[in-house]
């Protein structure tokens, strides 16, 4: 029941991983990294390769009816 078409559905989170530590949850929808829109998994992979471990990025996610920005330090 998502109105959003673009984005990546987060199916599971690695325990103690970057997303877990940032309190991202299974079922969230990832829309953007640092303001760059993510339409599919290939877009996610492409942008992730521009960062290195310990970089902090801003994710835009949808949880339920709420859109929020979350800071994540990459591992």
C-alpha positions as CSV (number, residue, x, y, z in Angstrom):
1,X,0.0,0.0,0.0
2,X,2.7,2.4,-1.0
3,X,1.9,5.5,-3.1
4,X,5.7,5.8,-3.8
5,X,6.8,4.2,-7.0
6,X,10.6,4.8,-6.9
7,X,12.8,3.7,-4.1
8,X,14.1,0.5,-2.5
9,X,12.1,-1.6,-0.1
10,X,14.3,-2.6,2.9
11,X,13.6,-6.3,3.5
12,X,16.0,-7.0,6.3
13,X,18.7,-5.2,8.3
14,X,22.1,-6.7,9.3
15,X,22.4,-6.7,13.0
16,X,24.8,-4.1,14.3
17,X,25.3,-2.9,10.7
18,X,25.2,0.8,9.6
19,X,21.4,0.8,9.1
20,X,20.7,-1.1,12.3
21,X,22.8,1.5,14.3
22,X,20.9,4.3,12.5
23,X,17.6,2.6,13.5
24,X,16.4,2.0,10.0
25,X,13.9,-0.8,10.0
26,X,12.7,-3.7,7.8
27,X,9.8,-2.3,5.8
28,X,11.3,1.2,5.4
29,X,11.5,2.5,1.8
30,X,14.8,4.1,0.8
31,X,14.3,7.0,-1.5
32,X,17.6,9.0,-1.6
33,X,21.2,9.1,-0.5
34,X,22.6,12.6,0.0
35,X,19.7,14.0,-2.1
36,X,20.3,11.6,-5.0
37,X,17.1,9.8,-5.9
38,X,17.3,6.0,-6.0
39,X,15.1,4.3,-8.6
40,X,16.5,0.8,-8.3
41,X,19.3,-1.4,-6.9
42,X,21.7,-0.4,-9.6
43,X,21.4,3.3,-8.6
44,X,22.1,2.3,-5.0
45,X,25.2,0.4,-5.9
46,X,26.5,3.1,-8.2
47,X,26.2,5.8,-5.5
48,X,27.6,3.6,-2.7
49,X,30.8,3.1,-4.7
50,X,31.5,6.9,-4.4
51,X,31.8,6.7,-0.6
52,X,34.3,4.9,1.6
53,X,33.9,3.3,5.1
54,X,33.3,5.8,7.9
55,X,31.7,8.4,5.5
56,X,28.4,9.7,6.9
57,X,25.5,9.9,4.4
58,X,22.0,11.3,4.7
59,X,19.3,8.8,3.7
60,X,15.7,9.8,3.0
61,X,13.4,7.0,3.9
62,X,9.6,6.5,4.2
63,X,8.3,4.6,7.2
64,X,4.5,4.2,7.2
65,X,3.1,7.7,6.2
66,X,6.2,9.6,7.4
67,X,9.2,10.7,5.3
68,X,12.3,11.2,7.3
69,X,16.0,12.0,7.0
70,X,18.5,9.7,8.8
71,X,22.3,10.1,9.1
72,X,24.2,6.8,8.6
73,X,27.9,6.2,9.0
74,X,29.0,3.6,6.5
75,X,30.9,0.5,7.8
